[in-house]
């Protein structure tokens, strides 16, 4: 059986359809809680590809659980459990579908901003810096190169787009969207989470270059929601091979983007098919990220 055929790209719970399906996750409403199921779907350039990456959903779920549990003292989060025995019916009756890739969480009203923290200069941040010496209105010292470590981590918010690309915005624009006190709180919490996670990452031998968070409001309090510091929301680099001024190897789907770029895809549907070796390399990258971050293999 091909690796692409083993991927759980679509997960159908008998008698229950998702209340919401995103690029990767399906969500089911259960009273004041949600069941989040991470499939093996993968997107690139905002297009969901036809193939899935075997084990990807399990990796994303277990990494998020690790960080939610490890950093819970920094800020409240929505995580409740990944134990299927604690799930309500009918979900608890489907371990073959849900084991290792599903999480029961508390519901919250999402703030419509992405809270991005950058410790290194890469991606859209590097492009903005090259164009004007700043990222999201945050001025940076001259002379920085691709992959340069920043003097201090910076908070660079973005809009939360339901379709297409998120848009980098200034902090003042974020204030206009969520209000001043909330914006200040989200910035402080995001920076605190990033710094704690980056220290752990470095001890494990890799660099957390940047990441993005989502937050919501519940009972008047800020709640960390969605996923937590996964390879889909974060840029991880091996510390041993880090060099300033060049692109870095990364524990994410970059191998997929590299293939798509090599075939000159125009980044609009339909996407080209991924070769088996690319799917397998991506799967190994995700498994490697889980081992590097948590120190353990994925749950069966």
N, C-alpha and C positions, 0 to 999 in steps of 0.2 A: 504493500500500500504506500502511495506517495505521501511525503510529509504534508503537502498541501491538503490532502484528503483527510488527514488526521486532525487538522485544525478545527476547533469548534467555532466556526465563523458565525453561525446562527444557532441560537439555543431556544428551543421551543418547549415551554412548560405546558404539559397537557391541560387544556381548559383555561389557560390564562395567557393573555397577550400583554406585552409590556405597555405601561402607560406612557413611556417615552423611550425612544431609541436614538442614541447618539452615534457618533462615528465608531466608538468602541463599546460603550456601555449601554445596557438596557436597564430601565428603572421600573419598579413596581411599587405602587402606593399601597401602604398597609397602615391605615389610620394616621397617626402622627409620626409614623416611621416610613422609611423607604428601604426596599431591597435593591441593592446595586449589583448587577451581574456583569462582570468583565468578560466579554467575548474575546476571541482570537483575531477579530478584525483589525486591520491596520490601514491607516490613511497616510497619504503623502501629498503635500501641496494641496491640502483640503479636499482631496478626492479619496473615497474609500476604495481600496484595491479589491480585485476579485479573489485573490488568495488570502488566506489567514496565516498567521504565524503560530505554529503549534506551541502551546503552553504559555503564550503571551498573557492571556487573561489571568492565569494563576499567578504569574510573576507580578503583574501590576497590583493585584489584590494583596498579595503577601508583603510586598514592599510598603504599600500604604498602611497596612496593619502594623508593621514594624515601627514606622515613624509615628503613627498616631499614638501607639502605646508608649514609645520611648520619650516623646516630647509632650506628653499630656500636661505636664506641670507648667509649661510655658503659656498655654492657652487652651480653653475648652475646645473639643472637636466633636464631630458628629458620630464617631465610631461607637458601635454597641457591641457587636460580636460577629465572628465568622463561623461560629459553631452551629452546624445545621440542626442539631437537636434543639436549639433554642429558637429556630425559625418557626413561624406559624404555618399552619396548613394553607395551601397544599405544598409549599416549598420544601418543607422538611422531608417530604416523601421522594425527593429526587436528587439523592446524593451523586448519582452518576453525571448529572448535568451541572450541579451547582457546587460540589465540593471543591474548596480551594480557590474558587473564582467569584464568590459572592460574599457580600457584606451587608449586615443589617445596620442601619444608621438612623439617627434622629433627623426629622425634617427641619428645614430652616428656610427662611426667605432670603434668597441669594442676593448679594450686592452685585450689580452688573458691571464689575470691573475685574480685571486680572491684576493680581498683585505680584509683580515681577521684581525679583532681586538679582542683581548681577555683581559677582565678585571678580569677573574677568571679562575682557572685551571680545565678544564674538557675535555672530549672527546679525540681526537687525541693529543691535547696539553698535557694532563696529561700523556698519554702513552709515548710521547717523553721525557717529563721531568723525568719520572721514569727511562727511559733508559739512559739518559745522562745529566740531569740537565739543559737542554736548550730546547727551542721550536723554530724551524726554525732558529737556530743559535743565538737566543737571550738567553743569560745566565740568569738564575733565581737564587734567593737565595736558599740555602739548607733548608730542613725541611718543605717544602710546602706539603700540603695534597690534596687529591681530593676535589675540590670545593673551595680551598683557594682563597681569594682575593689577587690579585697581587699588589705589591707596587705601580706600575703604569700600565695603560693599555699598551699592547705591540702590535706591528704590525707584523703579521706573514702571509706572502703571500702564495698563492698556485697556481699551474697551473690550467688553465681552460680547463677541459677535456670535449670533446664532448660526450664521452662514458666512463662509469666506474667511478672510484673514482678520485677526484682531488688529487694532490700530494703536500704536504707541501714543500716549498722551502725556501731558504735563501734570504735575501734582495739582496745580490750580484747576485744571479741568476736572480732575478726579473729585476735588472738593465740590465743584458745581454739580456733580452727579450724585454723590453720597452724603455730602455735608462735611463741614470742617472737623468736628469731633470724631466722626467715624473714620474719615480719611487719616487723621493723625493716629488713631488707634490701629488701623490696618497697617500703616507704614511701620509703626513700632513693633507690632507683633511679627510682621513678615521678616523684618531685619533680625529679630531675635531668633526666629526659627531657622533662618538661613545660617546664621553664625554657629548655632549649636550643631546643625546638620553638617556644615562644612568642616567643623573640627572633628566630628566622628568620621567623616569621609576620609580626611587626611590620615587619621590613625589607621584606617583600613587600606591605605595606599592609593587613594585616588582623590581627584579634585572635583568639588562641586562648583562648576563654573557659573551656572545661573539656574534659576528655577522660577516657577510661577505657582501662586496659590489662589484658591477661591475661598471666600468667606460668606457667611450668611448671618442673619439675625434670628434669634429664638429667645423668647421671653425677655426681650430687652438687652440681651447679651450677644457679643460677637462669637460666632462659632466657626471653626476651621472645617471646611467641607470638601467634597469631591475627592480627589486623590491627593496623596502625600508624597512628594519628592520621588516620583517614579521616573523611569527613563523616558516616558512619554511627555513628562512635564518639566524635566530637568536635563541639564547637560553635564554628564560625568566624564571625566578624563582620567586615564591612568597617570598617576603622579610620576612614575618611573620614566615615562617617555615624553613628559611635558617639555616643550621648547617654545619660547616666546617668538612671535613673528611668523608662525606657520599654523595651518589648520591642525587640529588635534584628532587623534583617534578617539572614539566615543562609544559608550555603552548604550546605544540606542539604535534607531532604525536608519542610521546614516548609510549603512550598506545598501539599503533599499533605495534611498535617494540617489546614491552614486550610480546604481544600475539605471534608474530612470533617466538620469542626466546623460548617461552614456549612449542611450538610444534616442536622444533628442526628442523626448516626449513633450508635447506642447502644454502639459499640465491641465488638460481639460478631458472630461470623460469622452470615450471609454479609455481606461488606463491600459497599458500593455500588460501582458501576463508576466509574472515573475518566474524565472527559472528555478528549478528545485534547489540548486546550490545556493542561490541568493536567499531563499526562504529558510534553508537550514542554517546558513550563517547568521541570519537575523535571529533565529530561535536561540542559537548558542549565545549570541550577544545578550539577549534578555536574561537567559539563565545565568550568564556570567555576572550581570548586574545584581541579580538577587543574591548570589553567593558573596559578591564583594561587599554589598551593603550590610547584609544580615549575618554573614558568616555561616550560612546553612543552605542546604538544597531546598528546592520547592517541595511542598507537600504533595503527596500522590493524588 
